[in-house]
Amino acid sequence: MATKLFVGNLSFNTTSADLETLFGQAGAVSSVTIISDKFTGRSRGFGFVEMSSPQEAQVAIERFNGYDLQGRALTVNEAKPQESRPGGSRSFGGGSRSGGGNR
């Protein structure tokens, strides 16, 4: 089963190929994603690397957390599941607002 790792503090010049080459030293890399700003297309300085097994992921964490890549000390840890964002329909409560003009 694959394990997804969070990789933070990336240089804005780091590419997916750079991460794949680096993390490939710890084991088989299933996927690499660098998160970019949807408006500018510029890297947001973090991404995700999916390793083929939990054992390879642990080796990558131990080996690359704090590792200097392009002058930046990487932060590497197991990715947490994405939390659901509030949204959809909004209910503000309250009751019937029908007017009853009896005076």
PAZAPA-4460 file (N, C-alpha, C; in steps of 0.05 Angstrom, whole numbers, plus 32768, in hexadecimal, padded with zeros to 4 digits):
% residues 103
    n_x    n_y    n_z   ca_x   ca_y   ca_z    c_x    c_y    c_z   seq   type   mol
   8011   7FE8   8000   8000   8000   8000   8012   8019   8000     1      M     A
   800B   802C   7FEF   801B   8044   7FED   8017   8057   8005     2      A     A
   802B   8066   800B   802A   807A   8021   8031   8095   8016     3      T     A
   8020   80A9   801B   8024   80C4   8012   8033   80D4   8026     4      K     A
   8048   80E2   801D   8058   80F3   802E   8054   8111   8027     5      L     A
   8053   8121   803B   8053   813E   8038   8070   8147   8036     6      F     A
   8077   8158   8023   8092   8163   8020   808F   8181   801F     7      V     A
   8099   818E   8034   8097   81AB   8036   80B2   81BA   8035     8      G     A
   80B0   81D4   8034   80C7   81E6   8032   80D7   81E2   8018     9      N     A
   80C9   81DD   8002   80D6   81D9   7FE9   80DD   81F4   7FDD    10      L     A
   80F3   81F5   7FCF   80FB   820C   7FBF   80E6   820F   7FA9    11      S     A
   80E0   8227   7FA0   80CD   822C   7F8B   80D7   8221   7F70    12      F     A
   80F1   821A   7F6F   80FC   820F   7F57   80FC   81F0   7F56    13      N     A
   80F4   81E3   7F6C   80F4   81C6   7F6D   80DF   81BB   7F5A    14      T     A
   80E7   81A6   7F4B   80D4   819A   7F38   80CC   817E   7F43    15      T     A
   80B7   8173   7F36   80AE   8158   7F3D   80C5   8144   7F38    16      S     A
   80D4   8148   7F22   80EA   8137   7F1C   80FF   8137   7F31    17      A     A
   8104   814F   7F3D   8118   8151   7F53   810F   8140   7F6A    18      D     A
   80F6   8142   7F72   80EC   8132   7F88   80EC   8114   7F82    19      L     A
   80E4   810D   7F6A   80E4   80F1   7F63   8100   80E5   7F64    20      E     A
   8114   80F4   7F5B   812F   80EA   7F5C   8139   80E7   7F78    21      T     A
   8133   80FC   7F89   813C   80FB   7FA5   812F   80E4   7FB4    22      L     A
   8114   80E3   7FB3   8106   80CF   7FC3   8109   80B3   7FB7    23      F     A
   8111   80B1   7F9E   8117   8097   7F92   812E   8089   7FA0    24      G     A
   813F   8099   7FAE   8156   808D   7FBD   814C   807D   7FD5    25      Q     A
   8133   8082   7FDE   8128   8075   7FF5   8116   805D   7FED    26      A     A
   810F   805C   7FD4   80FD   8046   7FCB   80ED   804E   7FB2    27      G     A
   80D9   803E   7FAC   80C9   8043   7F94   80B5   805A   7F99    28      A     A
   80B6   806E   7F87   80A4   8085   7F89   808C   807F   7F76    29      V     A
   8074   8081   7F82   805B   807C   7F72   8052   8096   7F64    30      S     A
   8054   80AD   7F72   804C   80C6   7F66   8059   80DD   7F74    31      S     A
   805B   80F4   7F66   8065   810C   7F71   8053   8123   7F68    32      V     A
   804B   8134   7F7B   803A   814B   7F75   8045   8163   7F83    33      T     A
   804B   8178   7F74   8053   8192   7F81   803A   81A4   7F7E    34      I     A
   8032   81AF   7F95   801A   81C0   7F95   8021   81DC   7F8B    35      I     A
   8011   81E6   7F78   8016   8200   7F6D   7FFE   8212   7F71    36      S     A
   8003   822C   7F72   7FEE   8240   7F74   7FDC   823F   7F5B    37      D     A
   7FC2   823E   7F5F   7FB0   823B   7F48   7FAF   8254   7F37    38      K     A
   7FB7   826B   7F42   7FB6   8284   7F32   7FD0   828A   7F24    39      F     A
   7FE6   8286   7F32   8001   828D   7F27   800F   8275   7F1A    40      T     A
   8008   825D   7F23   8015   8245   7F19   8030   8240   7F27    41      G     A
   8037   8252   7F39   8051   8250   7F48   804E   823C   7F5F    42      R     A
   8064   822D   7F64   8064   821A   7F7A   805C   8227   7F94    43      S     A
   804D   8219   7FA5   8047   8223   7FBF   805B   821A   7FD4    44      R     A
   8070   820B   7FCC   8085   8204   7FDE   8081   81EA   7FED    45      G     A
   806D   81DA   7FE4   806A   81C0   7FF0   805D   81AD   7FDB    46      F     A
   805F   8193   7FE2   8054   817F   7FD0   8050   8165   7FDE    47      G     A
   804A   8150   7FCF   8046   8136   7FD9   8055   8121   7FC9    48      F     A
   8060   810E   7FD6   806E   80F8   7FC9   8061   80DE   7FD4    49      V     A
   8059   80CD   7FC2   804C   80B4   7FCA   8061   809D   7FC6    50      E     A
   8067   8090   7FDC   807A   807A   7FDB   806B   8060   7FDA    51      M     A
   8077   804B   7FCD   8069   8032   7FC8   8062   8022   7FE1    52      S     A
   8071   8026   7FF7   806B   8017   800F   806F   8028   8028    53      S     A
   8063   8021   803E   8067   802F   8057   8084   802E   8060    54      P     A
   8092   8018   805B   80AE   8016   8063   80C0   8029   8053    55      Q     A
   80BB   802C   8039   80CA   803F   8029   80C4   805C   8031    56      E     A
   80AB   8061   8039   80A3   807B   8042   80B2   8082   805B    57      A     A
   80B4   806F   806E   80C2   8074   8087   80E0   807A   8082    58      Q     A
   80EC   806B   8070   8108   8070   8068   810B   808C   805D    59      V     A
   80F8   8094   804C   80F9   80AF   8040   80F6   80C5   8055    60      A     A
   80E4   80C1   8068   80E1   80D5   807E   80FB   80D8   808E    61      I     A
   8106   80C1   8096   811F   80C1   80A6   8136   80CE   8096    62      E     A
   8137   80C8   807D   814E   80D1   806C   814B   80EE   8063    63      R     A
   8133   80F7   805D   8130   8111   8050   8123   8127   8061    64      F     A
   8119   8121   8079   810F   8137   808A   8127   8147   8094    65      N     A
   8128   8160   808D   813F   8171   8093   8155   8171   807E    66      G     A
   8151   8161   8069   8164   815F   8053   8165   817A   8044    67      Y     A
   817E   8183   803D   8181   819C   802E   817E   8196   8010    68      D     A
   8169   81A1   8004   8164   819F   7FE7   8162   81BB   7FDC    69      L     A
   8174   81C3   7FCB   8175   81DD   7FBE   8175   81F3   7FD3    70      Q     A
   8184   81EF   7FE9   8187   8203   7FFD   8170   8205   8011    71      G     A
   815E   81F2   8011   8147   81F2   8024   8147   81D8   8033    72      R     A
   8143   81D9   804D   8140   81C1   805E   8124   81B6   805B    73      A     A
   8121   819F   804F   8106   8193   804B   80F9   818B   8064    74      L     A
   80DE   818D   8064   80CD   8181   8079   80BF   816A   806C    75      T     A
   80C4   8152   8077   80B8   813A   806B   80AA   812A   8082    76      V     A
   8090   8125   807E   8081   8114   8091   806A   8107   8083    77      N     A
   805D   80F5   8090   8046   80E7   8084   802F   80FC   8081    78      E     A
   8024   80FC   8069   800E   810E   8063   7FF5   8107   8073    79      A     A
   7FE7   811B   807D   7FCF   8117   808B   7FB8   8118   8077    80      K     A
   7FA2   8109   807C   7F8C   810B   806A   7F81   8127   8068    81      P     A
   7F78   812F   8051   7F6E   814A   804D   7F53   814D   805C    82      Q     A
   7F51   8162   806B   7F38   8167   807A   7F23   8172   8067    83      E     A
   7F0A   816A   806B   7EF5   8175   805A   7EF1   8192   8062    84      S     A
   7EED   81A2   804E   7EE9   81BE   8052   7ECB   81C4   8054    85      R     A
   7EC4   81D7   8066   7EA7   81DD   8068   7E9E   81EA   804E    86      P     A
   7E86   81E5   8046   7E7C   81F1   802D   7E61   81E6   8028    87      G     A
   7E59   81E7   800F   7E3F   81DE   8008   7E2A   81F2   8010    88      G     A
   7E12   81E9   8017   7DFD   81FB   801F   7E02   8205   803B    89      S     A
   7DFB   821E   803F   7DFF   822A   8059   7DE4   822F   8065    90      R     A
   7DE1   8227   807E   7DC8   822C   808C   7DCF   823E   80A4    91      S     A
   7DC0   8253   80A6   7DC6   8266   80BB   7DB1   8264   80D1    92      F     A
   7DA0   8251   80D0   7D8C   824D   80E4   7D76   8261   80E2    93      G     A
   7D67   8263   80F7   7D50   8276   80F6   7D37   8268   80F0    94      G     A
   7D22   8275   80F3   7D08   8269   80ED   7CFA   8276   80D6    95      G     A
   7CE1   8273   80D6   7CD1   827E   80C0   7CD3   829C   80C1    96      S     A
   7CD5   82A9   80AB   7CD6   82C6   80A9   7CBD   82D2   809C    97      R     A
   7CA8   82C3   809E   7C90   82CD   8091   7C85   82E5   80A1    98      S     A
   7C7C   82F8   8093   7C72   8310   80A1   7C55   830C   80A9    99      G     A
   7C4F   8317   80BE   7C33   8316   80C8   7C2B   8331   80D2   100      G     A
   7C24   8342   80C1   7C20   835E   80C8   7C08   8364   80D9   101      G     A
   7C01   8354   80ED   7BEA   835A   80FE   7BF2   836E   8113   102      N     A
   7BE4   8385   8112   7BE9   839A   8126   7BD0   83A2   8133   103      R     A
***
